[in-house]
Amino acid sequence: MSIAVVDLETTGVLPSVDRVIEVGVVLLDDVGSVEHEFATLVDPGRDIGPTSIHGIRASDVVGAPTFAEVAPYLRTLLSGRVVVAHNALFDLRFLGREFGRAGVPIELSPALCTMRLAGQIDRSIRSLAAICETLSVANDQAHAALSDARATATALVRMRETLGELALLDAALAVDFDVDGSYLGSRSVGAVDWRALVADVATSRRPFIDPCRSVPRSAAEARVRQRDGYLATLVSALPEIAGAPMTMAPYLAVLDQVLEDRLVSVDEADQLIALAGELGCGPAHVQAAHRLYLDALATVALADDVVTDAERADLDRVAVLLGLQTSDVDVALTMVRSGARVAVPRRPAAGLSAGDKIVFTGEMSRPRSEFEAAARAAGLVPVASVSGKTNVLVCADPESQSGKARKARALGVRVIGEAVFWENLPSV
């Protein structure tokens, strides 16, 4: 019996509205040896949901394939195999709906559920973590699709060896889907039906096709690091200019605006470098300006003589974006502690003003109701959707790919993170 072990990370728990954001697949041969693995992040075309659970950020899925791009290749991996998942109905319901949206027909029955199988060892075992602990299965990156799929595959093989082949029947499911991929129901299957289902599925294997484009987590993290260093790369490419410019004030003011959300997009980096060129600044001048900006942030952080963990993390983040090092943060803090005080020109106050229409999107660090209540108390007007009349969109992650964020960018609506919202909240 050939097996495809699947694990998904999703934006939520409802297949009708939520989407898959990561797929992990481990293919096992008839004796339980690994034949092939596949993993990719998936661009859901919407907000990525609870980062606190799955660890995926909006920036990670930028440039990842959509499920429609992945679907044809994924179908060839799953076809002709018994699909296995932990809490199988959760993953199968999402797979059915996603394949339905992509217009790619697939049979996802019969299936095996390792959660049901583990109940034969201990009925109190429910989570994958509990199964791994009971069976001494390593899972180095829980809630990462490929790592969870590997752990599920190992647990399946061990339970199969311990409990025997017949035990699989209690974990077997026949699952039915509508033509659009929506879940219709499932049923347990007996020994005769199981053998027939397995025999049928074995004859339906599709030939492999060329692998689809994929962006596993490691590649996404490397891409984000590269994007974070994009400004530093451009700075190093500036032509050397012997004479120092008379003032870097215009550059620093624009830099302050760009770093409001602690992100530097490619377009923003290009604009900064173009401005540096107009001001006659070479790489040494721009790097000096970046250190000056970091010194100014250190001055703010030490205004109360204490640098909190959050303030230090923010300084380290800005240093990376500016092409500087953690050691530069240490130098800046030491300089300020010695008595220096540095300020940079501020941009004209963009801020938030009473009467501004404001929209919130994504899973915030506080309940949405708190944000809306604070906005109303400050004279702002929370609204549900983005339009040309919207002044500001507040995102849990400023690189969100939610529908609201996409529309806001298309309309030129200001997009900020929640920290910027609290910092700019007007008092009344």
C-alpha positions as CSV (number, residue, x, y, z in Angstrom):
1,M,0.0,0.0,0.0
2,S,1.6,3.3,-1.2
3,I,0.9,6.3,1.1
4,A,1.0,10.0,0.8
5,V,1.3,11.7,4.2
6,V,0.0,15.3,4.0
7,D,0.1,18.2,6.4
8,L,-1.3,21.7,5.8
9,E,-1.0,25.1,7.5
10,T,-4.0,27.3,7.0
11,T,-5.3,30.8,7.6
12,G,-8.0,29.5,9.9
13,V,-10.3,26.6,10.5
14,L,-13.1,27.1,7.9
15,P,-12.4,25.7,4.4
16,S,-15.3,27.7,3.0
17,V,-13.5,31.0,3.8
18,D,-10.0,30.2,4.9
19,R,-7.1,29.1,2.7
20,V,-4.1,26.9,2.7
21,I,-0.8,28.7,3.2
22,E,1.7,25.7,3.4
23,V,1.7,22.2,2.1
24,G,4.0,19.4,3.2
25,V,3.9,15.9,1.6
26,V,5.9,12.7,2.3
27,L,5.4,9.7,0.0
28,L,6.0,6.3,1.5
29,D,6.3,3.0,-0.5
30,D,4.7,-0.3,0.4
31,V,7.1,-1.0,3.2
32,G,7.1,2.5,4.7
33,S,10.3,3.9,3.3
34,V,10.3,7.5,2.1
35,E,10.2,7.9,-1.7
36,H,9.8,11.6,-2.1
37,E,9.1,14.8,-0.2
38,F,7.5,18.1,-1.3
39,A,6.9,21.3,0.6
40,T,6.0,24.9,-0.3
41,L,4.4,28.0,1.2
42,V,1.3,29.1,-0.7
43,D,0.1,32.6,-1.3
44,P,-3.5,32.6,-0.1
45,G,-4.4,35.9,-1.7
46,R,-5.6,37.1,1.6
47,D,-4.3,37.7,5.2
48,I,-2.2,34.8,6.5
49,G,-4.1,34.4,9.8
50,P,-2.6,33.4,13.2
51,T,1.2,33.8,12.8
52,S,1.4,33.0,16.5
53,I,0.3,29.4,15.7
54,H,1.9,28.6,12.3
55,G,4.9,31.0,12.4
56,I,4.3,32.2,8.9
57,R,4.5,35.9,8.2
58,A,2.9,37.9,5.4
59,S,6.3,38.6,4.0
60,D,7.1,34.9,3.8
61,V,4.3,34.2,1.2
62,V,5.1,37.2,-1.0
63,G,6.1,35.5,-4.3
64,A,5.0,32.0,-3.2
65,P,2.9,30.0,-5.7
66,T,-0.9,30.0,-5.4
67,F,-2.7,26.8,-4.7
68,A,-3.9,26.8,-8.3
69,E,-0.2,26.7,-9.4
70,V,0.6,23.8,-7.0
71,A,-2.6,21.8,-7.6
72,P,-1.6,19.8,-10.8
73,Y,1.7,18.6,-9.4
74,L,0.2,17.9,-6.0
75,R,-2.5,15.8,-7.6
76,T,0.2,13.6,-9.2
77,L,1.8,13.1,-5.8
78,L,-1.5,12.1,-4.1
79,S,-3.1,10.1,-6.9
80,G,-2.8,6.3,-6.6
81,R,-2.0,6.5,-2.9
82,V,-3.8,6.3,0.4
83,V,-3.8,9.8,1.8
84,V,-2.8,10.0,5.5
85,A,-3.0,12.9,7.8
86,H,-3.3,13.7,11.5
87,N,-6.8,14.7,12.2
88,A,-7.4,13.8,8.6
89,L,-10.8,15.3,8.1
90,F,-9.3,18.8,8.8
91,D,-6.7,18.5,6.1
92,L,-8.9,16.6,3.6
93,R,-11.7,19.2,3.9
94,F,-9.2,22.0,3.0
95,L,-7.6,19.9,0.2
96,G,-11.0,19.2,-1.3
97,R,-12.0,22.8,-1.3
98,E,-8.7,24.1,-2.6
99,F,-8.6,21.6,-5.4
100,G,-12.2,22.5,-6.2
101,R,-11.4,26.2,-6.4
102,A,-8.5,25.4,-8.7
103,G,-10.7,23.3,-11.0
104,V,-8.5,20.2,-10.6
105,P,-10.5,17.1,-9.9
106,I,-9.0,14.6,-7.5
107,E,-10.0,11.6,-5.5
108,L,-9.0,11.9,-1.8
109,S,-10.5,8.6,-0.6
110,P,-9.7,6.2,1.1
111,A,-7.8,8.0,3.8
112,L,-6.1,7.1,7.1
113,C,-6.2,9.3,10.3
114,T,-3.3,8.9,12.6
115,M,-5.3,10.6,15.4
116,R,-7.9,7.8,15.2
117,L,-5.1,5.2,15.0
118,A,-3.4,6.5,18.1
119,G,-6.6,6.1,20.0
120,Q,-5.9,2.3,20.0
121,I,-2.8,3.0,22.1
122,D,-4.3,5.6,24.4
123,R,-7.8,7.1,23.9
124,S,-6.6,10.4,25.6
125,I,-4.0,11.0,22.8
126,R,-5.3,13.7,20.4
127,S,-2.6,16.0,19.3
128,L,0.4,15.2,17.0
129,A,2.7,16.4,19.8
130,A,1.2,13.9,22.2
131,I,1.6,11.1,19.7
132,C,5.2,12.1,19.0
133,E,5.9,12.2,22.8
134,T,4.3,8.7,23.3
135,L,6.2,7.1,20.4
136,S,9.5,9.1,20.9
137,V,9.2,10.7,17.4
138,A,11.2,13.8,16.8
139,N,9.5,16.9,15.4
140,D,12.0,19.7,15.3
141,Q,9.6,22.3,13.8
142,A,6.1,21.7,15.0
143,H,3.4,23.5,12.9
144,A,5.7,23.6,9.9
145,A,3.9,21.5,7.2
146,L,6.9,19.3,6.1
147,S,8.1,18.7,9.6
148,D,4.6,17.7,10.8
149,A,4.2,15.5,7.7
150,R,7.5,13.7,8.5
151,A,6.5,13.2,12.1
152,T,3.1,11.9,11.1
153,A,4.8,9.5,8.6
154,T,7.2,8.2,11.3
155,A,4.4,7.8,13.8
156,L,2.3,5.9,11.2
157,V,5.0,3.4,10.5
158,R,5.7,2.8,14.2
159,M,2.0,2.3,15.0
160,R,1.6,0.0,12.0
161,E,4.4,-2.1,13.2
162,T,3.2,-2.2,16.8
163,L,-0.6,-2.6,16.2
164,G,-0.5,-4.6,13.0
165,E,-2.1,-4.1,9.6
166,L,-5.7,-4.8,10.8
167,A,-5.5,-1.9,13.2
168,L,-5.5,0.5,10.2
169,L,-9.2,-0.4,9.6
170,D,-10.2,1.6,12.7
171,A,-8.4,4.6,11.3
172,A,-9.7,4.3,7.7
173,L,-12.2,6.7,6.2
174,A,-14.1,7.0,3.0
175,V,-14.6,10.7,2.3
176,D,-17.1,12.3,-0.1
177,F,-16.9,15.7,-1.7
178,D,-19.2,17.7,-3.9
179,V,-18.2,18.9,-7.4
180,D,-16.9,22.2,-6.0
181,G,-14.7,20.4,-3.4
182,S,-17.0,21.1,-0.5
183,Y,-17.1,18.3,2.1
184,L,-20.2,16.1,2.1
185,G,-19.4,13.5,4.7
186,S,-17.3,10.5,5.7
187,R,-17.8,7.0,6.9
188,S,-15.7,4.2,8.5
189,V,-15.1,1.3,6.2
190,G,-14.9,-2.5,6.9
191,A,-12.2,-4.9,5.8
192,V,-13.8,-5.9,2.5
193,D,-14.6,-2.3,1.5
194,W,-11.1,-1.2,2.6
195,R,-9.4,-3.8,0.4
196,A,-11.6,-2.8,-2.5
197,L,-10.9,0.9,-2.0
198,V,-7.2,0.4,-1.8
199,A,-7.2,-1.8,-4.9
200,D,-9.2,0.9,-6.8
201,V,-6.9,3.8,-5.8
202,A,-3.8,1.8,-6.7
203,T,-5.0,1.7,-10.3
204,S,-5.5,5.5,-10.5
205,R,-2.0,6.7,-10.1
206,R,-1.1,9.5,-12.5
207,P,2.3,9.8,-14.1
208,F,4.6,12.3,-12.5
209,I,4.8,15.7,-14.1
210,D,7.5,18.3,-13.8
211,P,7.6,19.7,-10.3
212,C,5.8,23.0,-9.8
213,R,7.5,26.1,-8.5
214,S,7.9,25.9,-4.8
215,V,9.0,28.2,-2.0
216,P,9.8,26.2,1.2
217,R,10.2,28.1,4.5
218,S,13.9,28.1,4.3
219,A,13.9,29.8,0.9
220,A,11.3,32.3,2.1
221,E,13.4,33.3,5.1
222,A,16.5,33.7,2.9
223,R,14.4,35.8,0.5
224,V,13.2,38.1,3.3
225,R,16.8,38.5,4.5
226,Q,17.9,39.4,1.0
227,R,15.0,41.9,0.7
228,D,15.9,43.4,4.1
229,G,19.4,43.9,2.8
230,Y,18.4,45.4,-0.5
231,L,18.9,49.0,0.6
232,A,22.4,48.2,1.8
233,T,23.3,46.6,-1.5
234,L,22.1,49.7,-3.4
235,V,24.1,52.0,-1.1
236,S,27.3,50.1,-1.8
237,A,26.7,50.6,-5.5
238,L,26.5,54.4,-5.2
239,P,29.4,56.2,-7.0
240,E,32.1,57.7,-4.7
241,I,31.9,61.4,-4.3
242,A,34.8,63.3,-2.8
243,G,33.0,66.3,-1.4
244,A,30.5,65.8,1.4
245,P,27.1,67.3,0.7
246,M,26.1,70.4,2.6
247,T,23.2,68.6,4.4
248,M,21.6,65.2,4.6
249,A,18.5,66.6,6.1
250,P,16.2,65.8,3.1
251,Y,17.5,62.3,3.0
252,L,17.0,61.7,6.7
253,A,13.5,63.1,6.6
254,V,12.5,60.7,3.8
255,L,14.3,57.8,5.5
256,D,12.3,58.6,8.7
257,Q,9.1,58.3,6.6
258,V,10.2,55.1,4.9
259,L,11.1,53.4,8.2
260,E,7.8,54.3,9.8
261,D,6.6,50.7,9.4
262,R,10.1,49.2,9.9
263,L,10.1,47.9,6.3
264,V,12.0,49.0,3.2
265,S,10.3,48.0,0.0
266,V,12.2,47.7,-3.2
267,D,10.4,50.9,-4.5
268,E,11.3,52.8,-1.3
269,A,14.9,51.8,-1.6
270,D,15.0,52.9,-5.2
271,Q,13.5,56.3,-4.2
272,L,16.1,56.7,-1.4
273,I,19.0,56.0,-3.7
274,A,17.6,58.3,-6.3
275,L,17.4,61.1,-3.7
276,A,20.9,60.4,-2.5
277,G,22.1,60.8,-6.1
278,E,20.2,64.1,-6.4
279,L,21.9,65.3,-3.2
280,G,25.3,64.4,-4.4
281,C,25.8,61.7,-1.8
282,G,28.2,58.7,-2.2
283,P,28.1,55.5,-0.2
284,A,30.2,56.9,2.7
285,H,27.8,59.9,3.1
286,V,24.7,57.6,3.1
287,Q,26.2,55.2,5.5
288,A,27.1,58.1,7.8
289,A,23.5,59.2,7.5
290,H,22.3,55.7,8.4
291,R,24.4,55.7,11.5
292,L,23.1,59.2,12.4
293,Y,19.6,57.9,12.1
294,L,20.4,54.9,14.3
295,D,22.0,57.2,16.9
296,A,18.7,59.3,16.9
297,L,16.7,56.1,17.6
298,A,19.1,55.2,20.4
299,T,18.5,58.7,21.9
300,V,14.8,58.1,21.9
301,A,15.1,54.6,23.4
302,L,17.4,55.9,26.2
303,A,15.2,58.9,27.0
304,D,14.1,57.2,30.2
305,D,17.5,55.6,30.8
306,V,16.2,52.1,30.1
307,V,16.3,50.1,26.9
308,T,13.5,47.5,27.0
309,D,13.8,44.2,25.1
310,A,11.2,45.5,22.6
311,E,13.2,48.7,22.1
312,R,16.4,46.7,21.6
313,A,14.7,44.4,19.1
314,D,13.5,47.5,17.2
315,L,17.0,49.0,17.1
316,D,18.4,45.7,15.8
317,R,15.7,45.5,13.1
318,V,16.4,49.0,11.9
319,A,20.1,48.3,11.8
320,V,19.5,45.4,9.5
321,L,17.4,47.5,7.2
322,L,20.1,50.2,7.1
323,G,22.8,47.7,6.3
324,L,24.4,48.1,9.7
325,Q,25.3,45.5,12.4
326,T,24.3,44.7,15.9
327,S,27.6,46.1,17.0
328,D,26.5,49.5,15.5
329,V,23.5,49.4,17.9
330,D,25.9,48.8,20.8
331,V,28.1,51.8,19.7
332,A,25.0,54.0,19.3
333,L,23.7,53.2,22.8
334,T,27.2,53.7,24.3
335,M,27.5,57.0,22.7
336,V,24.1,58.2,24.0
337,R,24.9,56.9,27.5
338,S,28.0,59.0,27.4
339,G,25.9,62.1,27.0
340,A,25.4,62.6,23.3
341,R,21.9,63.4,22.1
342,V,21.0,63.1,18.4
343,A,17.9,64.1,16.5
344,V,17.0,63.8,12.9
345,P,14.7,66.1,10.8
346,R,11.2,64.8,11.1
347,R,8.9,64.5,8.0
348,P,5.8,66.8,8.0
349,A,3.5,65.1,10.4
350,A,1.5,62.5,8.6
351,G,0.0,61.2,11.8
352,L,-3.7,60.4,12.3
353,S,-6.2,63.2,12.4
354,A,-9.7,63.3,13.9
355,G,-12.2,62.4,11.2
356,D,-9.9,60.1,9.4
357,K,-11.5,57.0,8.1
358,I,-9.5,54.0,9.3
359,V,-9.7,50.3,8.5
360,F,-8.1,47.3,10.4
361,T,-7.0,44.0,9.0
362,G,-5.3,40.9,10.2
363,E,-4.7,39.2,13.6
364,M,-3.6,42.0,15.9
365,S,-1.8,41.6,19.2
366,R,-4.9,42.9,20.9
367,P,-8.6,42.3,20.2
368,R,-9.9,44.2,17.2
369,S,-12.5,45.8,19.5
370,E,-9.7,47.6,21.5
371,F,-8.2,49.1,18.3
372,E,-11.6,50.3,17.1
373,A,-12.5,51.7,20.6
374,A,-9.2,53.6,20.8
375,A,-9.7,54.9,17.3
376,R,-13.2,56.2,18.1
377,A,-12.0,57.7,21.4
378,A,-9.4,59.7,19.3
379,G,-12.0,60.9,16.9
380,L,-11.1,58.5,14.1
381,V,-13.8,56.7,12.1
382,P,-13.4,52.9,11.9
383,V,-14.9,51.5,8.7
384,A,-15.2,47.9,7.5
385,S,-13.8,48.1,4.0
386,V,-11.2,50.0,2.0
387,S,-12.3,52.6,-0.5
388,G,-11.0,55.7,-2.1
389,K,-12.2,57.7,0.9
390,T,-10.1,55.6,3.4
391,N,-7.3,57.5,5.0
392,V,-5.3,54.7,6.7
393,L,-5.2,50.9,6.7
394,V,-3.7,49.3,9.9
395,C,-2.3,45.9,9.2
396,A,-1.2,43.3,11.7
397,D,1.7,42.8,9.3
398,P,2.5,45.7,6.9
399,E,3.3,43.3,4.1
400,S,-0.1,41.7,4.4
401,Q,-1.5,40.3,1.2
402,S,-5.1,40.5,2.4
403,G,-7.7,41.8,0.0
404,K,-7.9,45.0,2.0
405,A,-4.1,45.6,1.9
406,R,-4.0,44.9,-1.9
407,K,-6.8,47.4,-2.5
408,A,-5.3,50.0,-0.2
409,R,-2.0,49.9,-2.1
410,A,-3.8,50.0,-5.5
411,L,-5.7,53.1,-4.3
412,G,-2.6,54.8,-2.7
413,V,-4.1,54.5,0.8
414,R,-1.5,54.8,3.6
415,V,-0.7,51.4,5.1
416,I,0.8,51.1,8.6
417,G,1.5,48.5,11.2
418,E,-0.2,48.4,14.6
419,A,2.8,49.9,16.4
420,V,2.7,53.0,14.2
421,F,-1.1,53.3,14.9
422,W,-0.6,53.5,18.6
423,E,2.4,55.9,18.2
424,N,0.4,58.3,16.0
425,L,-3.0,58.0,17.8
426,P,-4.2,61.6,18.3
427,S,-5.2,62.7,21.8
428,V,-8.5,64.4,22.3
